[in-house]
Amino acid sequence: MTKPTFVDLFSGCGGFGLGAVLAGFECKLAIDIDRDLQSSYALNFPNSNVLNADVNEIFSSNWAYEKAKGVDLVIGGPPCQGFSTIGRQNRNDPRNLLISTFFEVVNHLRPKFFIMENVPGLLSPQNAALLSSATSIVKENYHVLKPLVLSASNFGLPTKRKRMFVIGFSRTIRQDINISHFRLKSSHVTVSDAISDLPSPSNAQQKDDFGWSFVPNATQSFSEYANSLKGPPPEGLGWSVTTDKLKRGFVSGFQPTIHSVAVASRYALLEGGQTDGKSKSKRLSWLGQSPTLRAGTGRDKGSFQAVRPIHPSVGRVITVREAARLQGFPDWFVFHPTKWHSFRMIGNSVPPLLARQLISKIFTII
């Protein structure tokens, strides 16, 4: 049976794309202009066509069009910094125009469905006209559902991360599809469920080390959530190095962050849910959920590292793997040798488990 296909715009490391693959789709093409953010996509999706390029320009290329022709689904999360309520909203940020670019590509490729992801701030009064103008690009050819704001915590994830989704389907599809199809809910998952089985950060690190550390295999003593993220990747996914490491029980993402004694002591004194006055890092609570994990900025925007949550019982910020667990990435998924780019990847990503549930609904229709 031939699988339905998708194109992943503004792909980053592939959180949205992983959700699509786990829902039963096959990636035809993944595009992102940020080489660092996209650097692990080809490792985790070895059978995909991965292109480091400007989405604005790429579909003038016959090669890209041929690779994407006949696609069933287009997904993508255009850069959201200009709309985010966490950072400084900037209506004049040139990246805001990439919202329209997403819909222009949809019109060009004519998939059966599309899903665009962004921050809820795009629905604020000052941004509403921009979103309305962008979606009008496709309204002749697509039914566009009302924007849907979803919290990852309602989809079996241990994070309160909220995101907005715009879903559209071709006017050639003669089915009664409405927003209620995509209002899914599942059980409450805590920080403890997500990371309590993970070891402390690795000590000895090489410059290009992915931070490998031994992690126990799935057992009944671990949560259902943690056990679901362990084990080898599905067929056709995963880096061969990761697969070999997993066979011996090693998982990536345990690069240490070195704190001074004063900082570590200050962090250790915080209660769960409290925020450190100097670093603005919030301490996680074992029985609570994580706030939205922030991404930081790339080289073009000052290379600022994101504020990271503090571990629930140790005086340190969380590791890359702990962040990945909170965001719903499986243990076989590898990020970047540096913590900075790894946290950018995770903070910019759509939680794969949320994406899978949304796109699974589309799979049943296609």
For each residue, the residues with C-beta under 8 A, 3 or more apart:
1:
2:
3: 24 25 26
4: 24 25 26 72 73 363 366
5: 25 26 27 28 70 71 72 73
6: 17 20 25 26 27 28 71 72 73 74 75 111
7: 27 28 29 30 31 68 71 73 74 75 105 109 111
8: 11 14 16 17 20 27 29 30 31 75 76
9: 31 55 74 75 76 78 102 105
10: 31 32 55 76 77 78 79 98 102
11: 8 14 16 17 30 31 32 38 41 50 76
12: 15 16 32 34 37 38 41 77 345 348 349
13: 37 38 39 40 41 44 335 345 346 348 349
14: 8 11 17 18 30 40 41 44 45 349
15: 12 18 19 327 328 329 346 349 350 351 352 355
16: 8 11 12 19 20 75 76 77 117 349 350 352 355
17: 6 8 11 14 20 21 27 30 41 45 48 75
18: 14 15 21 22 44 45 237 329 333 352 355 356
19: 15 16 22 23 350 351 352 353 354 355 356 357 358 359
20: 6 8 16 17 23 25 27 73 75 355 356 359
21: 17 18 24 25 26 27 45 234 237
22: 18 19 234 352 356
23: 19 20 355 356 357 359 360 362 363
24: 3 4 21 360 363
25: 3 4 5 6 20 21 72 73 359 363
26: 3 4 5 6 21
27: 5 6 7 8 17 20 21 30 45 47 48 49
28: 5 6 7 48 49 67 68 71
29: 7 8 48 49 51 64 67 68 71
30: 7 8 11 14 17 27 38 41 45 48 49 50 51
31: 7 8 9 10 11 51 52 53 55 58 64
32: 10 11 12 37 38 41 52 53 55
33: 52 53 54 55
34: 12 37 38 298
35: 38 39 52
36: 39 298 299 336 341 344
37: 12 13 32 34 298 341 344 345 348
38: 11 12 13 30 32 34 35 41 50 52
39: 13 35 36 43 336 341
40: 13 14 43 44 239 333 334 335 336 345
41: 11 12 13 14 17 30 32 38 44 45 48 50
42: 45 46 48 50
43: 39 40 46 239 241 242 334
44: 13 14 18 40 41 233 237 238 239 332 333 334
45: 14 17 18 21 27 30 41 42 48 50 237
46: 42 43 236 237 238 239 240
47: 27 236
48: 17 27 28 29 30 41 42 45
49: 27 28 29 30 67
50: 11 30 38 41 42 45
51: 29 30 31 58 64
52: 31 32 33 35 38
53: 31 32 33 57 58 64
54: 33 57 58
55: 9 10 31 32 33 58 59 76 98 101 102 105
56: 98 101
57: 53 54 60 61
58: 31 51 53 54 55 61 64
59: 55 64 65 68 105 108 109
60: 57
61: 57 58 64 65
62: 65 66
63: 66 67
64: 29 31 51 53 58 59 61 67 68
65: 59 61 62 68 69 108
66: 62 63 69
67: 28 29 49 63 64
68: 7 28 29 59 64 65 71 109
69: 65 66 109
70: 5
71: 5 6 7 28 29 68 74 109 111
72: 4 5 6 25 111 112 113 366
73: 4 5 6 7 20 25 111 112 113 114 115 359 362 366
74: 6 7 9 71 102 105 106 109 111 113 114 115
75: 6 7 8 9 16 17 20 114 115 116 117 355 359
76: 8 9 10 11 16 55 102 116 117
77: 10 12 16 80 116 117 118 348 350
78: 9 10 95 98 99 101 102 116 118
79: 10 82 95 98
80: 77 83 84 118 119 121 122
81: 84 87 90 93 95 297 301
82: 79 89 90 91 92 93 95 96
83: 80 89 96 118 119 121 122 124 127
84: 80 81 87 89 119 121
85: 89 119 120 121 124
86: 292 294
87: 81 84
88:
89: 82 83 84 85 121 126
90: 81 82 93 96
91: 82 96 126 127
92: 82 96
93: 81 82 90 96
94: 97
95: 78 79 81 82 98
96: 82 83 90 91 92 93 99 130
97: 94 100 101
98: 10 55 56 78 79 95 101 102
99: 78 96 102 103 116 118 122 130 131 134
100: 97 103 104 133 134 137
101: 55 56 78 97 98 104 105
102: 9 10 55 74 76 78 98 99 105 106 114 116 134
103: 99 100 106 107 116 134 135 137 138
104: 100 101 107 108 137
105: 7 9 55 59 74 101 102 108 109
106: 74 102 103 109 110 111 114 137 138 142 168
107: 103 104 110 137 138 141
108: 59 65 104 105
109: 7 59 68 69 71 74 105 106
110: 106 107 141 170
111: 6 7 71 72 73 74 106 114 170
112: 72 73 169 170 172 173 366
113: 72 73 74 167 168 169 170 362 365 366
114: 73 74 75 102 106 111 138 142 166 167 168 169
115: 73 74 75 165 166 167 168 358 359 362
116: 75 76 77 78 99 102 103 165 166
117: 16 75 76 77 163 164 165 350
118: 77 78 80 83 99 122 163 164 166
119: 80 83 84 85 122 163 164
120: 85 123 124 149 162 163 164
121: 80 83 84 85 89 124 127
122: 80 83 99 118 119 127 130 131 147 164
123: 120 127 128 131 147 149 164
124: 83 85 120 121 127 128
125: 128
126: 89 91
127: 83 91 121 122 123 124 130 131
128: 123 124 125 131 132
129: 132 133
130: 96 99 122 127 133 134
131: 99 122 123 127 128 134 135 147 166
132: 128 129 135 136
133: 100 129 130 136 137
134: 99 100 102 103 130 131 137
135: 103 131 132 138 139 144 166 168
136: 132 133 139
137: 100 103 104 106 107 133 134
138: 103 106 107 114 135 141 142 144 168
139: 135 136 142 144
140:
141: 107 110 138 170 171
142: 106 114 138 139 168 169 170 171
143: 168 169 170 171 173 177
144: 135 138 139 166 167 168
145: 148 166 167 168 177 178 179 182
146: 179
147: 122 123 131 164 165 166
148: 145 164 165 166 167 179 182 183
149: 120 123 162 163 164 165
150: 154 155 162 163 164 165 354 358
151: 154 155 160 161 162
152: 155 157 159 160 161 162 163 328 351 353 354
153: 157 158 159 160 161 188 189 289
154: 150 151 184 185 186
155: 150 151 152 184 185 186 351 353 354 357
156: 186 187 189 225 353
157: 152 153 161 189 326 327 328 351 353 354
158: 153 189 190 191 193 194 225 289 290 325 326
159: 152 153 289 290 291 292 293 326 327 328 351
160: 151 152 153 289 290 291 292
161: 151 152 153 157 290 291 292 293 327 351
162: 120 149 150 151 152 292
163: 117 118 119 120 149 150 152 350 354
164: 117 118 119 120 122 123 147 148 149 150
165: 115 116 117 147 148 149 150 182 358
166: 114 115 116 118 131 135 144 145 147 148
167: 113 114 115 144 145 148 179 182 358
168: 106 113 114 115 135 138 142 143 144 145
169: 112 113 114 142 143 173 177 365
170: 110 111 112 113 141 142 143 173
171: 141 142 143
172: 112
173: 112 143 169 170 177 365
174:
175: 365
176:
177: 143 145 169 173 181 365
178: 145 181
179: 145 146 148 167 182 183
180: 183
181: 177 178 361
182: 145 148 165 167 179 358 361
183: 148 179 180
184: 154 155 357 358 361
185: 154 155
186: 154 155 156 357
187: 156
188: 153
189: 153 156 157 158 193 194 223 225 289
190: 158 193 194 286 287 288 289
191: 158 194 195 196 284 285 286 287 288 289 290 312 326
192: 195 196 223 286 287 312
193: 158 189 190 196 223 224 225 226
194: 158 189 190 191 223 225 226 290 322 325 326
195: 191 192 198 226 318 322 325 326
196: 191 192 193 222 223 226 286
197: 215 216 222 223 226
198: 195 215 319 321 322 325
199: 213 214 215 254
200: 254 314
201: 211 213 254 255 256 257 316 319
202: 205 209 211 212 213 254 255 256
203: 256
204:
205: 202 209 211 255 256
206: 209
207: 337
208: 337
209: 202 205 206 212 255 337
210: 252 253 255 334 335 336 337
211: 201 202 205 252 253 254 255 319 320 321 337
212: 202 209 245 250 251 252 254
213: 199 201 202 250 251 254 321
214: 199 249 250 251
215: 197 198 199 230 249 250 251 331
216: 197 219 222 249
217: 230 231 249
218: 222 226 227 230 231
219: 216 222 227
220:
221:
222: 196 197 216 218 219 226 227 230
223: 189 192 193 194 196 197 226 227
224: 193 227 228
225: 156 158 189 193 194 228 229
226: 193 194 195 196 197 218 222 223 229 230 325
227: 218 219 222 223 224 230
228: 224 225
229: 225 226 325 328 329 330 331
230: 215 217 218 222 226 227 330 331
231: 217 218 246 330 331 332
232: 238 243 246 247 332
233: 44 237 238 242 243 330 332 333
234: 21 22 237 238
235:
236: 46 47
237: 18 21 44 45 46 233 234 332
238: 44 46 232 233 234 242 243 332 333
239: 40 43 44 46 242 243 334
240: 46 243 244
241: 43 244 245 334
242: 43 233 238 239 245 246 252 332 333 334
243: 232 233 238 239 240 246 247 332
244: 240 241 247 248
245: 212 241 242 248 250 251 252
246: 231 232 242 243 249 250 251 331 332
247: 232 243 244
248: 244 245
249: 214 215 216 217 246
250: 212 213 214 215 245 246
251: 212 213 214 215 245 246 254 321 331
252: 210 211 212 242 245 320 321 334 335
253: 210 211 319 320 321 322 323 324 334 335 342
254: 199 200 201 202 211 212 213 251 319 320 321
255: 201 202 205 209 210 211 319 320 337 338 339 342
256: 201 202 203 205 319
257: 201 308 316 317 319 339
258:
259: 263 264 267 315 316 317
260: 263 264
261: 264 265
262: 265 266
263: 259 260 266 267 279 315
264: 259 260 261 267 268 315 316
265: 261 262 268 269 315
266: 262 263 269 270 276 278 315
267: 259 263 264 270 276 281 283 310 315 316 317
268: 264 265 314 315
269: 265 266
270: 266 267 274 275 276 283 310
271: 274 283
272: 283 284 285 286 287 288 312
273: 282 283 285 288
274: 270 271 282 283
275: 270 280 281 282 283
276: 266 267 270 279 280 281 282 283 310
277: 280
278: 266
279: 263 276 307
280: 275 276 277 307
281: 267 275 276 307 308 309 310 317
282: 273 274 275 276 291 309 310
283: 267 270 271 272 273 274 275 276 309 310 311 312
284: 191 272 288 290 309 310 311 312 318
285: 191 272 273 288 312
286: 190 191 192 196 272 312 313
287: 190 191 192 272
288: 190 191 272 273 284 285
289: 153 158 159 160 189 190 191
290: 158 159 160 161 191 194 284 293 309 326
291: 159 160 161 282 309
292: 86 159 160 161 162
293: 159 161 290 306 308 309 323 326 327 343 346 347
294: 86 306 307 308 343 347
295: 306 343 344 346 347 348
296: 303 304 305 306 340 343 344 347
297: 81 300 301 302 303 304 344
298: 34 36 37 301 303 344
299: 36 303
300: 297
301: 81 297 298 304
302: 297
303: 296 297 298 299 340
304: 296 297 301
305: 296 308 339 340 343
306: 293 294 295 296 343 344 347
307: 279 280 281 294
308: 257 281 293 294 305 317 318 323 343
309: 281 282 283 284 290 291 293 317 318
310: 267 270 276 281 282 283 284 315 316 317 318
311: 283 284 314 315 316 317 318 322
312: 191 192 272 283 284 285 286
313: 286
314: 200 268 311
315: 259 263 264 265 266 267 268 310 311
316: 201 257 259 264 267 310 311
317: 257 259 267 281 308 309 310 311
318: 195 284 308 309 310 311 322 323 326
319: 198 201 211 253 254 255 256 257 322 323
320: 211 252 253 254 255 323 324 335 339 342 343 346
321: 198 211 213 251 252 253 254 324 325 331
322: 194 195 198 253 311 318 319 325 326
323: 253 293 308 318 319 320 326 327 342 343 346 347
324: 253 320 321 327 329 331 333 335 346
325: 158 194 195 198 226 229 321 322 328 329 331
326: 157 158 159 191 194 195 290 293 318 322 323
327: 15 157 159 161 293 323 324 346 349 351 352
328: 15 152 157 159 229 325 351 352 353 354
329: 15 18 229 324 325 333 346 349 352
330: 229 230 231 233 333 352
331: 215 229 230 231 246 251 321 324 325
332: 44 231 232 233 237 238 242 243 246
333: 18 40 44 233 238 242 324 329 330
334: 40 43 44 210 239 241 242 252 253
335: 13 40 210 252 253 320 324 341 342 345 346
336: 36 39 40 210 340 341 342 345
337: 207 208 209 210 211 255 341
338: 255 341 342
339: 255 257 305 320 342 343
340: 296 303 305 336 343 344
341: 36 37 39 335 336 337 338 344 345
342: 253 255 320 323 335 336 338 339 345 346
343: 293 294 295 296 305 306 308 320 323 339 340 346 347
344: 36 37 295 296 297 298 306 340 341 347 348
345: 12 13 37 40 335 336 341 342 348 349
346: 13 15 293 295 320 323 324 327 329 335 342 343 349
347: 293 294 295 296 306 323 343 344
348: 12 13 37 77 295 344 345
349: 12 13 14 15 16 327 329 345 346 352
350: 15 16 19 77 117 163 354 355
351: 15 19 152 155 157 159 161 327 328 354 355
352: 15 16 18 19 22 327 328 329 330 349 355 356
353: 19 152 155 156 157 328 356 357
354: 19 150 152 155 157 163 328 350 351 357 358
355: 15 16 18 19 20 23 75 350 351 352 358 359
356: 18 19 20 22 23 352 353 359 360
357: 19 23 155 184 186 353 354 360 361
358: 19 115 150 165 167 182 184 354 355 361 362
359: 19 20 23 25 73 75 115 355 356 362 363
360: 23 24 356 357 363 364
361: 181 182 184 357 358 364 365
362: 23 73 113 115 358 359 365 366
363: 4 23 24 25 359 360 366
364: 360 361
365: 113 169 173 175 177 361 362
366: 4 72 73 112 113 362 363
